[in-house]
Every structure is written in C-alpha cells, then in structure tokens.
Amino acid sequence: MSFTPRITKLNNGLQIPTVGLGCWQIRDKSKMKELVKLAIKVGYRHIDTATSYTNEDAIGDALEEVFADESYGVTRKDIWVTSKLSFAEHGYENAINAVEKSLSKLKLDYIDLYIIHFPGSSGRAVDDPELPSLRKASWLGLEEMHKRGKVRAIGVSNYQIRHLDELMKYATITPVVNQCEFHPLLISTELRAHTKKLGINFEAYSSLGEGNL
C-alpha cells in the first residue's frame, strides 16, 4: 500500500511534500535506517531530522541504499530532506560547520531545507541580551550556505511573533517556514496569522499531539 504525497509551494517557488516522516526520538540506528527505507517504499517523499536527533548518519545510510536501488523508483531530486541547527550550534561559523556536518552524515550534496531549531541557545536564559545577535549570526550563516548551494531553502522553528519580527529586520532571504508544534490542543491562531502575513509557511510538527489526542 502506498500513497501520493500532497505538495505545498513555498515562498521561493520550491515545492515541499506536505506530509513528512518526523525522525525525533528514533536513536536506534538500525531501526531508523529501516524506517526511512520503508517510508520511502510506501510513498513518503519528505524526511525531517535534526542535528540534535543524532540520527542523520543512519538516515544517510538509508538514503544511499535507496538511491542505489532502482526498485524504490526514486532519485535524489524526488526526496525532500529537512534538517535543523541545534540550540548548541548558534553563531555564524557554527551554523556553517553544522550544515557541512549534516551534509556529510546524510551523504548528500545539498539539503533541501535547513532550519534554526530554536530561538534560544544552550546554556543561556531566554532573556539573555546576547541571544538576538546569536540568532542573527546563525541566520546569516544559513544564508551563506544557501548562496553556496549547500541548502535549497532555509527556515526557522519554534519562533514566536517577536522572533519573526526581529528576523525580518536583517534577513535578506525570507524564511520559507516557521515549524512549530500544532494540533487541535495547540492552534496558535495569532502566530499562524502573523507567520502568514510575513509570507512564511506555517509548518506543523507533533500534529497528532504526541499521541495525546
């Protein structure tokens, strides 16, 4: 049994498969590898991971096997891969290095979407006065990797209205998504409306409420 994924058009013209395989909390490398292969076999075309998930290498192994096996019927251009910069990797050079490490682990020449995972930074309070400059440096690092062709699109995650407004003051590339928790118990009406107003797609994670619906 397989399905044909729906497509959503982003603000840069790229088309992203609307439903993706979220890879959070799957750290067993053999299970992660087999899950990715099975997901692609049944029709998934979007794999969502992050540096903090510590499973990019297993996903890379799976993708390498999938692309080498004609029975899957897919090539690199058919699969959308998302990864994310962790809260421990903020900063211009750190962001650049994080993308390079992700590329190596995923065994890819480019990543379709790279996201700043959190507006906060490891070991810093939410009101730390240095956070805005760290966020800016991280974003500019991702813009640089976009210019180099290492990532096709860049975005953010868990950004609230104030973070988005701050970002839009210096971004030369508008984020394609703001990925946030969204489900019937958390609808974030104002945030979704503001994200849309800025021309950014609101992308949901934990859309089944982590099994609590």
N, C-alpha and C positions, 0 to 999 in steps of 0.2 A: 504494500500500500504506500502510495506517495502523494504529495500534494504540490501544486504550483504556487510558489510564493507571490504575494502581492508586492507591488513596488511603490515606493514613495519618492517623489522628486525633491531633492534638496535645493537650497538657495544658490548653489554653484552649478546647478544643472545635472549633477550626478544623480543616479537612481539607486536607492538603497532598498534591499529586501525588507519589507515591513516587519516580518517576524524573524527573530534571530535566536540562536542557541546561546543562552547565557551560561557561562562556564565558572561562575562563582562557586566556591566551596568544593570543587572537584579537584583534589590534590593527588589522588592516586593516578599516577601517570599512565598505567596500562588501561585503566578504566576510561580515563579522559581520551586517550587515543582511540579506543574502540567506539566511544560515544560519538566523537566527531565523525568518524567514518560512517557509522550507522545513520547519523543525522543527515549527512550529505546524500546517502543512498536513498533515504525516504523523501528527500526534496528540500531540505534546508539549504539555503544559499547565503546565510549570514551567521558568522561565528563571532561572538562577543567575549573577549577576555580582558585581562589587565595585568600589568606587571605584578601587582600585589596578590594576584591569584596563584602565582608561582606554577602555572601550568602551560605557559607559552611554548616551552620546548616539546611537551607532549603533543600539543596541537600542531606544531611544526612538523613533527614526525608523521602525524596522521595526514596532513595536507600533502606532504611529499609523496606518500604512498598513493593517495587518491589521485593526484595529478599524473602519476606514472601508470595508473591502472585504467585502461580505456573502458572497462566495464562500468565505471562510475559515470561516464559520459560528460565529464566537466573538465574545464581547464582553469587556469588561474583567474582569468577575467570573469568567470562565472561565479566565483565565491567572494563575498564581501567579508573582509576581516577588520574587526574593530579591536583596538587595544587602548590602554589608558596609562597616563602618568600618575604614579602614586603620590601620596601626600609626603613621602620621604624624598621625593626627587625634584622638588621645586627649584627653580633657578634656570638661567639661560643655558649654561653649559650642561647642567644636569639633565635638562629636557632633551637636548640634542643627543647626549650619550644614552639616555633611556630609549629613545627611538631606535638608535643603532643597535642596542642590545636586543630590543624586541624583534627587529628585523632578522638578526642572527638566530635567535631562538625559534622564531616562526619559519625560518628558512625561506624568506620572501625577499623580493627585490623592492617591494613597496608595500605599505599598509594602507588600506582604503580609508580608514578613519582613525585618528588618534585624538584622544580626549584627555583633558585635565580632569582627573578623577574627583578631586575635592578642592574647594576653595581654600581649605585650611592646610596647614603644614605640620608635619610630625614634630612634636615637642614644643609647639607654640600655642599660646592661648588664642581664642577666636578674636580677641580684641588687640592682638599684638600689632603695634604700629608698623612693623616691617612686612606684614603679610601682603598689603596691596602691591608693594614693589616686587615681592617674590612672585606673586601671581602674574604681574606684568612681564617679568623676565621669563617666566615659564611660557607664557603665550607667545612672546617674541621668538623664543626658541622653537616652538612648534611652527610658527610662520616661516622661519628659516628652513626647516625641514620640508615644509610644503614647497617652498621655492626650489629646493634641490630635487624635488620629485620623489622624495622618500615617503611622503604621505600624500594621498589624494585629497583629503579633507581633514579639517580639524574642528574640534568642538569642546564642550565643557560638560561637566556632570555635577549635580548637586549644587548648582549656582542658584542663589536666591536673587530677588529683584535688584538689590543693591550691588551684588557682584556683577550682574549683567550690565548694569548702567556704568559701573566702573570700567569694565572691559571695553565697552563700546567707545570710550573716550580715547583709547590708544590703539585699538585693533585696526590693522589695515586689511585684514581678512575677517569677514563676519563669520562667527561660528555657525556650522551647519546644524548642530543640535545642542540642546541642553538636556542631558539624560538624567532623569530624576525618578524617584520612586513614585509610582502612580497606579492606583487601583480604586475600587469603589469605596474603600475606607480612607483614602487619601487622594482627594481630587484636585487640590491646589489650584483652584479656579483663577485667582489673581495672578499667580506665577505663570500659568499656561497662557493667559491673555497677554501678559507683558512679553513673554517669550515670542509669541506670535506677532505682536506689534513691532518687535525688532527684526522680524523677518527670519527668525530662527525656528527650526522644527523642535517641538517638544517630544522627546523620545522617552518612553516608559521603560523602567526596569521593575522587577518584582510585581508584574502586572496581575499576578494571581494572588497577591498578598502574602507571599511566602507560605502558602498553604493554609492561611487563616480565614479564607472566605467561605 
